[in-house]
Amino acid sequence: MGLLSLSELSPQIKQYLMITTNYWAFTLTDGALRMLVVLYFHQLGYSPIKIAMLFLFYEIFGVITNLVGGWLGARLGLNKTMNIGLALQIVALSMLAIPADMLSMLYVMMAQALSGIAKDLNKMSAKSAIKLLVPGNAQGKLYQWIAILTGSKNALKGVGFFMGGLLLTLLSFKGAIILMASMLSVVWVISLIALKNDLGKASAKPKFNDIFSKSHNINVLSAARMFLFGARDVWFVVALPVFLAATFNWDHWWVGGFMASWVVGYGIVQSFAPFITGKHQGRVPQGNTAAIWASYLTFIPVLIALAVYFNFYIQASIIIGLLIFGAVFAINSSLHSYLIVSYAGNDGVSLDVGFYYMANAMGRLIGTILSGWVYQAYGLVACLCISSVFVAIAAILSLQLKPNRVSD
């Protein structure tokens, strides 16, 4: 029955499923690599700011890739951007499979730059493709599909975090890198054979200056997204794993496992976000929905910061606070992911989606740099306070979003 159902799927949906499978495989290696780099270089004695700098090119080139990648996807097709992304990740992993004494800071940053390009080519391809499968008047279905895609991706990224901590415990850094590069190479070969050439191509070749969005809603939502993800990464990327390892003496297994569990739970909540925000009552999100949920999120980092500052059951406060933050943040992220695809135009959808995820990457870049610098200079409490300020800005910006004219 399962095989029969699969055979009856339209060619376009089969293509989308292939892209989603590639995206999932890539996400595993991306999550594992991030955890491997943080934990391994902390083990080598790198300071938090130096660890943050290892991801500097990853985030900078993510910004550039999202801006240019949407244009490339509209001109070349999403299959090509996906396959290029997979190939670049294999190259990035292979660059790191060298003796440890050859892994200079600049060299690792260059490898991370390729990985950042690869990640955002994959994300842009997958998020853009789903817009093509859902009729314009089925916004509830679009919201649900986006939530499932985003949630499953983040759950797998959490598994990747766990995998990174586990592989570093069981294998060497080099052994873990070689294993992941080999796995992804198999997926890449299948992708080259299976993906078609016309998915996501615009009917007219877009000009390069079309990469800059002219839509009010997309510009405002992009700005809100930048602050939202800066709020997460300012304490999550470097400060939190280093704090857990240094303050609680957690080993790689525990740090990787905890961060993984958080991201898996985060992804599960994302998948159910449509039901939490009222889809079962026939409602789909508008801009004010994003503003309301961002306002809920604003207070959580401040409460965690107060618990840490006053030494109030620090370990329990961070764990419980992080779980609550993750659940509310997941709903915010899912709302944003739906709204950008809903606002984006059908023809050359990757242009709007790429512009939006450029802002997402900019937020990650700002958060990553601040995560290392602020934590090293002022500690975790300061990182959490900045997080709350960023979320508040995202909420205020979301109030400027105009109602979407298309409804379910």
N, C-alpha and C positions, 0 to 999 in steps of 0.2 A: 504493500500500500504506500509506504514511504517513497519507494523508487518510482512508482506510478505518479505520485503527486509531484515529485521532482521533475519528471519528464514532461509534465503538463505545464510547467512554468514558462512564461514568455521568455524569449531570448534576452530581453533587456533586464528582467529580474535576475536571470541566471548570471548575467554580467555583473550586476550589482552584488550578488552573493559572492562572486569571485573576488570582487574588490574588497568586500567586507572581510572575507577570510584572510586576504593579504594584510589588511589593516590590523586584524587581530594578531597575526603572526609577528608583524612588525612591532606592535605595541608590547608584546612580551619581551622582545629584545631591548626596546627602548627603556622600559621600566627597570629591567635587570641591569642594564648598563649604567643608569643613573645611580642606583644603589651601590653597584660595584665601585664606581668612581668615588662616591662620597666616603664609603667605609674604608676602601683600600688606601686612599691618600690621607685620610685621617690616621690610619694605622701607620703610615710612613712618616707622620709627624707634621703634616701640612696644617697650617692655621685655618680657622674658619673662612677668613677673607680670601686666602689662597685657593681653598676648595671652591668657593663661590666663583672665583675668577676662571677656574677650569671650565665653567659653564657659560662664560661670557660670550664666546663666539657662537656657541650653540644657540643662545637666545638672539644674538644680533642677526645671525644668518637666518634664523626663523622669521624675524621681522621682514627681511628682504625677500625671503622665499615666498611667504604668503602674499606679498604685494605683487611679485612677478609671476608666481606660480598660478594664480588665478587667471592671468592673461595667457600663460602658456596652455593651461587646461582648456580654455575656450578656443584657442587656435589649433592645438595639436590633438586634443582628445584626452580624456581622463585616464585612459589605459596607459598612455605614454608617460604621463606624470607619475602614475603609480609605479610603473616599472623602473623609471629613473630613480625614484625614491628608494625602492628596494635595493637597487644596485649600489647606490651611494652608502646605504647603511652597511652593506657587506664590506665595502672598501673601508669605511670608518672602523668597523670592528677589526678588520685585518691589520689596520695600522697599529692597533693597540696590542697585537699578539707578538710583541717583541720583548726581549729581556728587560727587567724592571729598571736597570741602571741606564737604559736608553730612553726611558719615558720622561723626558724633560717637560716642564710646565707648558712651554710654547707648543711642543709637539702634540701633547694631549689636547690642548685648546684647538689645534688645527683638526684633529680627528673629531672632536666634538662639534666643530663647525659643520663638517660633512654630515654628521648625525642629525644636527638641527635642520639642515636643508632637507634631508631625507624624511624626517618626521613630519614636517609641515607639508611636503608634497603629498604624503600619504593621507594626512588628515583632510586637506583641502579636497582631494579626489573623492574620498568616501562621503564627506558631508555634502559635496555638490551633487553627487550622483543621486542621492535620495530625493532631491527636489524634482527630478525628472520622472519619478515613478508614481507620484500622487497627484490626482486632479486638483486644480486650483480651488475647487469648492469643498474639498475634503480636509479642512484644516485640523480637525480633531485627529484624523488618521495620520496626518503628517506629524503632528506633535508626538503621537505615540511612537511612530517609527523612529523619529529622531531621538526620543528618550531611550528607546531600546538600544539603538546603535551606540549612543554616547555612553549609556550605562554599562553595556557589555564591554566596551572598549576600556573604560576605567577600571572595571572589575579585573580585566586581564592585565592592566597595567599594575594593579595591586599584586596579582600573582607574579608579575615580573619583578616587583620589589622583593617579594619573598624569595623568588628564584635567585636573584642577585645575592642576597645575604646567604642563602643556602650554598650556592656554588662557590662563594668565596670561602665558606667554612670547609666544604668537602674537597674542592679543587683549588688550584692556584688561580690568581687573577688571569694569567695567560691561558690556562686550561679552560676557564669559564668563557673567555672571549672566543676561543677557537670553536668550542661547542656551539655557541650561538650563531657564529658566522656560517657554520656548516648547515645548521637547521634552516637559516634564512635563505641560503643558496638554493636549497631544494624548492622552497616556495617560489623563489624568483623564476626558476626554470619553468615551473608549472604556469606561472603568470604569463610569461612570454608566449606560451603556447595557447593559453585559453582566452586571454582578453582580446576583444574586438577593437577595431580602430576608430569607431565613430561615436563612442559614448561621451556626451558632454560637449561636443564641438558646437560652436556658435554658427548660426546660419550665415553670418557675415564675419569676415576676419576682423576682430576688434583692433583698434589702434592702441599703441602703447599707453597713451594718456588716458585711455578708458579705465586703467587700473585704479584711478582715484575716484571713489564713489561720490556721486552728486545727490544722493538721497538723504534727506534730513534724518529719517529714522535710522538708516544704516550708519550714518556718521555719529549720531547720538548714542546708539546702542554699542558701537565700536568703542567709543570713549568710556562708556560705563563698563564694558568688558575689560578694558585695560586696567582700570582701578580694581575691579573685582578680583582678577587673577593676580594682580600685584599684592592684594590683601592676603591671598592664600600663601603665595610663595615667599613673602617677606619673613615668614616664620617657619614654613613647612619644608623648604628646599634644603637649607643648610643648618639653620639654627636648631630645629627640633631634633634631627638625628644626631647631631653633635652633642646637644644637651643631654639626650637620653644616654648616649655612650659615656659622656664625661661625668655627669652628675649621678646617674643611677648605676654606673658600671655595667651596663648591658653589653653583651657581646654582639658580634655581627648577626648571629642567628636571631637574637631577640629584637634587635633594632629593625632588621629587615622584615621579620615576621610581623611586628607591630605595625610598621608603616604599610605593609602589604594588606593586613587585615583592615586597616582604615580605608585604603583605596578601594578594596573589594566591596566593603560596606557602602562606601560612597557611590560606587557604580550601581549597586543594587537599588539604592534609594533613587538615583537618577532614572532608572528604568521605570519606577513606579510613580514618578513625579506627576504625570498627567492625571492620575487618580487622586493624588493628594491635593492638587490644585483645582479640582472640580470638573474634570472631563466627564465623569460619570453623570454629572448634572447637565451636560450639554454645553459647558463653557470651555472656551479656549483662551489662552492668556493674551492680554494686551500689555501695553507699556506700564500701566499702573500696577499690574500684577508683579512685574519685576521690581518696581520700586518698593512695594509692600514687603516682599520677601527679603530684599536687601536690607530694609530697616530692621527686620527681625535679626538678621545676621550681625548687625553692627555691635550689639551689646555683648556678644559671646566672647570675643577676644579680650575685652576689658575685664570681664569677670574672671577669666583665667589668669590674666595679669595680676589682678588683685590677690588671688589665691597664692600665686607664686611670690609676690612681693611681701605678703604677710606670713609666708611660710605655713600656709593652711593646707595640710595634707597634700603636699606638692604633687606627689606621684599620682594619687587618686584624682586630684583636681585636673591635672594635665590630661590623663587618660579619658576621664568622663567628659571634660570640656572639649577635647578634640573630637570625640564621637558625636557630640551635639553639634559642634561646628561643622563637621563633615556632612551630617544629615541635612542641615539647613543650607549649606553651601551647595550641596548636590542639587537641591531643588532650584536654587538660583541659576546654576550652570545649565540645567536642563531647560529652564524657561528661556534663557538667552539663546541656546542652541536652536530651539524651535523658532524664536522670533527672527533670527537672522535668515533662516531658510525661508520663512514665510514672507519676509520683506523683500528677499532677493528676486530679481527678474528671472523668468524662465529661460530666455535666450542668453547664453553666456553666463549662467548662474555662478560659475566659479569666480567671475570677476568680483561680484559682491561678497561672496563667501571668503575669497582670498583676502580682500581688503579688511574684512571683519577680523579674521584670524591673524592678520598682521598686527592689529591692535592687541589681540590676545597675547601674541608673542612679545609685544612691547611691554605689556604688563608683567609677563614672566621675567623678562630681562630686568626690569626695574626691581621686582621682588627678589630675584636671585642675588643681585648686587647688594641690595640693602640687607638681605638675610645674613650674608657673611660679614659685612662691614658693621652694621648696627649691633649684631650679636656679639662680635668681638669687642666693640667699643663700649656698649651699654648693657648687653645682656638680653635675655629672652623677654623680659617685661617690656622693654622698649620696642622690640619687634611686634609684640602683640598690640601695643597701643597704636603703632603705625597702621597695623592691619585694620583696626576699627575705624580709623580716620579714612582709609581708602574705601572701605565698604560704604561709609556714610556718603562719600562723594559719588560712588556708583548709584546709590539710592536717589540722590538729588538729580543726577543726570537722567535717570530713568523716568523721572516725572515729566521730562520734556518730550517723551515719545508720543507720537500721535496715534490714534486708534487705527488698527489695520482694517482696511475696507473689506477684505475677503473674510468671510465667516463660514462656519461649518454648516 
